Amino acid sequence: MPSILAWPRRLADRFAGSVRAKLLALVLAPLCLGVPVLLGLVWTWGDEAYHRLLSFKIDSDLVSAHEYFDRVKQGISHDLQAQAGSARLVARLPASDPARLGPVLAAMAATSGLDYLLLLDRDGHAIAGSPASALPKASRENWPAVASAIAGSARSTVEVFSPEALASIDPALRRRAYLPLLATPAAAPDARSLEERGLMIHAAAPVFNEHGLLIGVLEGGVLLNGNLGIVDRINAIVYREGSLPLDSRGTSTLFLGDTRIATNVRLFEGERALGTRVSAAVRKQVLEEGRTWRDLAFVVSDYYVSGYEPILDSHGERVGMLYVGFLEAPFRAAKEQAMSTLFLIFVVVSAIGSMLSLRWARSVFRPIERMNSVIQRVEGGEPGARVGPVASRDEIGRLAVEFDHLLDTQVARQEELRRWADELDGKVAERTAELAATNASLREAQQQLVMSDKLAAIGELTAGVAHEINNPVAVIQGNLDVLADTLGEAARPVREEIRLIHQQADRIRQIVTRLLQFARPGDFAGYMESVNVNEVINDCLVLTRHNLDHRNITLERHLDAESRVEINRGELQQVLINLIVNATQAMPDGGRLSLLSADWTEPAQGTGVRITVRDSGQGIAPQDLERIFDPFFTTKKGKGTGLGLSISRTLIQRYGGRISAASLPGEGAEFILWLRCTPEFEAHRSHKPAA
């Protein structure tokens, strides 16, 4: 046990006493620790982005399949309704022999692509049909689509037909629905071995005579069992050529319950997987809970990125499922190949970096090790030991040279000490004189510190005096303007004198400004100019015109400000462009952008210009309104940095202005800039949001 604990202590002692170990640890730690962490983050982020991409893709595919399936149902209803209004059919009713209506109905069924077509009387009893091999004897008014047609309205639904119901219409439909169930791994237990029911797109439309009276009902349907044309068409629409890269393939399926009754999913040797069943997990989520499945699923023999949604009958019952999916393996292989290539690049770069770092580290610790060896030899009684020439020309190389020089100096001093033994008294006197000189230097340094304090005080006084001079200079210039205006033409003889007074007063102002810059240079950072805010707003609109045109936004301008403000023009333009762009982004479907400017005066704030940027977008939520000026806060998920409004507020406050925001959800947002004509600068301004 003691031997086990001894080696860590020895390792720690060696590390503490070795520059080489410390340098190697310093050089290799970022590569050995940082690179694995970075690779782990890259893998995690890449995997998350990969799954988000697949989820978005399958969600889009499922929407396309759902829309096509709905169009098929609506198309059957519209075709049947058109056939019900056929003049040929109405003319043959009710006087025609029902047996002679068979060929007419057969032609109509073939035209509309129906598996059967029945003509019912007003009570729902079959009069004629196609095929005419058998007609249902019982009234069909209990079917929701037929009941709706008897009431005068065409309707199409998805219904489950029992084997008897199929046989009563046409025995061939029952034979088409017959499907042996195949054993499927992970499927829910089911005692049945056959599926004999039929999933039918069921439609009915009323037949009216020329007086608008109901004289019959057309009922038809398309059996989805074994209907490969529909699933192949869905697959062709959703996964058209070129939509799935990387050799992936798309599949589509219609389920009756959890059984595949029409699919292009293949079993071995290319046979379609009819009669196989979905997994118990998918059945529970889609059929039992009524939720859509968007995830990986094992389909027959491989993993597919799958989307399942329930199919509802006329009573809202979940009777089947619509499925689309594509093979996930090619995408996964491409992702793994890309990540492996990235990892390999990281490893190669890290290896090269490690070798270069070790080589550079060796040039550092080798001279240090030689100096350490020389120290040990000198301590061992070898005063002539030296480091000698080194290849390094950096600080370590110069240190080695100076170290040898120090040893040479030390030996020379030792020789001198022996020679100076007889001159000790003289040296003591010399040292005493040097101490006196040092004391004089200390006194001189103390005087310089006192002088520095005085200069600092003078600087503060200069700043105060400079500020006090500004007021009378302003009074002089103001009164000169009043004097010139009052005298009018009478001031012509002294106009040159007035101009000279103005010039010298402005010179005083410039001198005062230079004094202030000398006293507090930090207060005058940046370049300011007298700015017409209306011109800046118009310039910003030129720069952002493409945003307004692209989003169909109406611009409303009321630029009434007459005062000019002292501010950095570029910084004001930056703030306005940020607010205009934010407003356009809040109106993706178009709206109204209002830009207003006006002069303002407040007793405690002075005079200035107020700029308003108002939009008619969705507004800002109350809980977000309190945080919009916080750094890194943003409501644009996946977009933006959250710094725009924070930086804008900082720029405006730099000149003593403020920015305020107001909004109600759904009624747009309004941002107001309050700019001073004469800016006020503070050394430490609060960063709280403006009121």
Secondary structure, DSSP 8 states (H G I E B T S, - for coil): -HHHHHHHHHHHHHHHT-HHHHHHHHHHHIIIIIHHHHHHHHHHHHHHHHHHHHHHHHHHHHHHHHHHHHHHHHHHHHHHHHHHT-HHHHHHTTTS-GGGHHHHHHHHHHHHT-SEEEEE-TTS-EEEEES-S----S--TTSHHHHHHHTT--EEEEEEE-HHHHHHH-HHHHHHH-EE----TTB-----SEE--EEEEEEEEEEE-TTS-EEEEEEEEEE-TT-HHHHHHHHHHHT-TTSS-TT--EEEEEEETTEEEEE--B-GGG-B-TT-B-BHHHHIIIIIT---EEEEEEETTEEEEEEEEEEE-TTS-EEEEEEEEEE-HHHHHHHHHHHHHHHHHHHHHHHHHHHHHHHHHHHHHHHHHHHHHHHHHHHTT-TT------S--SHHHHHHHHHHHHHHHHHHHHHHHHHGGGGHHHHHHHHHHHHHHHHHHHHHHHHHHHHHHHHHHHHHHHHHHHHHHHHHHHHHHHHHHHHHHHHGGGGGGGHHHHHHHHHHHHHHHHHHHHHHHHH-GGGG-S--EEE-HHHHHHHHHHHHHHHHHHTTEEEEEEE-----EEE-HHHHHHHHHHHHHHHHHT-TT-EEEEEEEEEEEETTTEEEEEEEEEE-SS---HHHHTTTTSTT--SSTTS--S-HHHHHHHHHHHTT-EEEEEE-TTS-EEEEEEEESS----SS---S---
